[in-house]
Amino acid sequence: MAKKKIIITVAPTSNFHGKEANPALPEQPNEIAREVQRCYDAGAAIAHIHARDSKGVPTNDVNVFKEIKAEVAAKTNIIQQFSTAPAMIPGTHIDDGLQVLDAYPEMASLDCGLMQAYVGDMIKPTLWDRDWLRNAATLMKERNIKPELEIFNHAQLEDVVNILAPEGLFDGPLSFNFVFGMLKINQGAINFSMENITHLVRKLPQNAYFGAMGIAAQQHQATIASLLLGGNARVGFEDNIYFRKGELATSNAQLVERIVGIATDLGYEIATPDEAREMLGIKKVTALRN
């Protein structure tokens, strides 16, 4: 009997903290590419990517994403999943995140609900309402960019499963990422618990893929629980900069190696990027022509 394959995602950099939080966090395209290569060598199949400008400030600049894409592709076959979240800087509009789709990644994240972000003294309404989600999903579908559906609470999952997916906005199979522990940043988030993740998994449509991530101390709990429930896992410095309490991780690859070891001990095989493409139904990305 073939072993179940698990997809490991790494989120090597961040839309929030930078090198001040962990000096090993990569910010510039060449740094990100080197770190992604190490994570690929450790077993990651997907890299979830944010970007920063030359001064280290979060950005949605499509040219920076194109540079990252080229740098990473030159080093590894990993699936690049660009974040469509607006950069956490003053004056950013929710639509700014969509410009990364013009870099034509194979995957992109799609945060699936109404939230409000709190970053220091800055309050950013993030109005991912149904009309915005329909527009973003349509842009992705036209370009064969596979959306990863980011779920922060139970209501968002219900909305995707019962309202948006039946409209044909997403090509199957659906791929979900459950996000736990962002309460300090996002109104509308939930903490990790076995009760919460089990409830979400039970609400999934048939043949859907799912994984989980947790912020800070919740990362390791959420990823192990996801594996125990037959799901995928996401680790990386975007979510957690520590290896254990009080001990900064030395690299993203260190976090990948740990979760790969646990998944292997549980009897799973680790999917390669090409295997993950086949599992998720990722198509060849199509550049639109005017």
N, C-alpha and C positions, 0 to 999 in steps of 0.2 A: 504494500500500500504506500503510495507516494505521500511524502510529508507535506503538510500545509506550508505554503511560502508566505513570509512576512515581509512587508515593505517598511523599510526604515527611512524616515525623513530627518534631515538635519536642517536647523535654522541657525546658521552660523553667526549672523550679525543682528542688529536690532534697530527698531524704529524709536526706541526710547533711550536706553543707556548706551554708553560707548566705552572707550578705553579707560575712562575714569572708574568704571565699575570692575573691569577685568582687563589688564593690559594685553591679554592674549586675544581679545575680541578683534576680529578683522573688520576694517572699515573701507579701505580703498580696493578697487577692482583687482589688482594683482594680489593683494592680501587675501581677499575673499576666494580667488581662484585657487591659490595654494592650499588654503584651509579646506575648501571643498574637495580638492584632490585627496587630501589626507583622509577625509571622511568617507569618500568613495572607496579608498583602499581598505578602510575599516568595515565597510559593509553598507553604507548608505546608498539608496537608489534614487532619492529625490533630495534636492537642495532648495529650501524655501528662502527666497532672497529679498532683502531690503537693500537700499542704496544710500550712500552719503556723498556729498560733494567733496571737493579737494580740501576743504577746511574741516571735514568731519561732521557736517550738519546734515541731518536726514533730508532726503530729496526724492521726488518722483520724476526727475529729469530723465526722459527716455534715452537720451544719449549716454548717460551714465549706465543705465541698464543694458544698453547695447554693448558698451565696453565690457561690462561684467560678463555678459553672455558670450562674447568672443573669447575672453580670457579663460573662462571655465571650459568652453567647448574645445579649446586648444589643448587642455590637459586631461579631460575625462569625458566619458559618455553619459554622465549622470543626467537625470531629468531636471531641468531648471524650472522651478515654480516661482514666478514673480508675485510679490505681494501687491494687491491693488488698494491697500489701505493708504489714506492720505498721510503724507509726511507730517510728523508731529512737530510742526513749527508754526508760529503765528501767521495767520493769513491764508493757510492752506484750505482749499475747498474740497469737499468730498469727491468731486469729479476729477481732481488732479491725479488721483491714483490710477485712473483708467488709462492715462497716457502710456503706462508701461506696456499695455497691450500692443502698442505700435512697435515694440521690440520683438514681437511674435515669439514668446516663450511657448514651450510645449504645454505648460500648465500655468494656472494663475489662481490665487486664492480669491474666494468670494465670501465676505462676511455677510451672514444671512439674517440681519435683523436690526431693529431700532435700538440704538445705544447712545450714550453720551459719555465722552471721554474726559477724564480729569488728569491733567498733567501739570503739576505745580499749581500756579495761579491761573493756568489757561484751561478753560472749559470749551471743548470742541463738540458741538452737536454732530453726530455721525448718522445722518438720516438715511440709512439703507432701507428705504421703504420698498414696497412691492414694485412700484413703477421703476425705481432706480435699479433694483435687482433684475427686473425683466430686461431693461436696456443693457446692463452689463453682461447678462447671460447671453443675450442675442449677439453682442459684439464678439464674445468668446466663441460661440457656436459658428458664426460666419467664418472665423479664422481657424477652426479646428483646435482651439486652445481648450484643454480639459480643465474645467473648474474643480477646485477642491472646496467643498461647501463647509465653511467654518461655522460651527454651531456653539453658541455661548449659553444657551438655555433650552429648556424643553419646548417652549412656545415656538422658537425659531425652527426646530426640527419639525414640529407639527405643520408650520407654515410651508416649509419646503415640500414635505411629503404630500400634504393634502391640497395645496393650492398651486404652487409653482411648478413642481415636477409634472403633474398631469397636463399642464399647458404645453408640454413638449419642449421646454426651454433647455433641457439637459439631455445629451446623449448618454445612454447607459454604458456600463454600469455607473451608478452614482457613487461618488467618493466623498465621505464625510470625515471631518476632523473635529472632535469634541475638545473644546477649550475650557480648561478649569483654572480657577484661581485668579481671575482678573478683576475682582471686586473693587480694588482700590483705584483702578483705572477706568473700568467700564461699568456704568450702571446697567444692569441687565445680565451680568455674568453670574455664574454659580461656582461654588467650591467643589473640589473633588470629594466624592465619597463613593463607596461601592454601591450605595443605593442610587445615587444620581447616574453613574455610568451604566449600571444595569438597566435602569429605566429607559435611558436613551437607546441602548442596544435593542431592547425589546420593541421599541417604536420604529426601528429601521424597516424600510421596504425590502422585499425579497431580493437577493443577489447584490445588495449594496455592500461596498467596502467601507470600513470605518477604522479610524485610529484615534489616539488621544494624546493630548499634551497637557502639561500642568505648569503653572508658574511657580518659580522658586522651589520651595520645599515640596510642593505638590507634584513636581515633574516626575520624580522617580515612582511615586505612588501611582500616578495616573497611567504611566507607560506600562508598568508591570500589570496593573489591572486590565488594561486593554489587551495585552498579550494573553492573559489568563482567559479572557473572554473570546479569544480568537481574532483579535484585531491587530492593526498595525501600530506603530509608535513613532513619535516625534521627539527628538531631543535637540539641544543646542543652546548657544549663549543668548539667543533672543529670549528664551523662556527661563533659563537658569544658568547662572555663571559659576555655580559651586559643584564640586564633585561629591562632597558630603558637608555636613554642617561645619562652618568655620574654615573650610578648605576650598580655596578657589580651584576650579578645574584648570588644568594646564593647556587644554585645547578642546575644541569641539570633538575632535577624533576620540579623545578620552571618553567622552560621554557616549559616542556611537559604539565604541568597543565594549563598553559595559552592557548596554542594552542588547547588542548582538550576542554577547556571551549568555545573557539570561534567556533570550529567545532560543538559542541553540540548546541550552540546558533543558528547556521545556519541550524539546523535540521538534522545533520548527526549522525550516530551511530559510535562509535569507535570500530574498529576491534580488536579482541583478537589475540594473536599469532596464534592460531589454525585456526581462520577464515582467517587470512592473508595467512597462508600456503595454504588453499584451494583456495583462490582468485588468488594467484600467481602461482599455480600449482607446489608448492615445493614438490619434491619427497624425498624419503628416501635416504640419502647420502650413496654412495657406496665407500668403501675403495678398492683401486686397489691392486691386489696381483701379485707379480712377478712370 
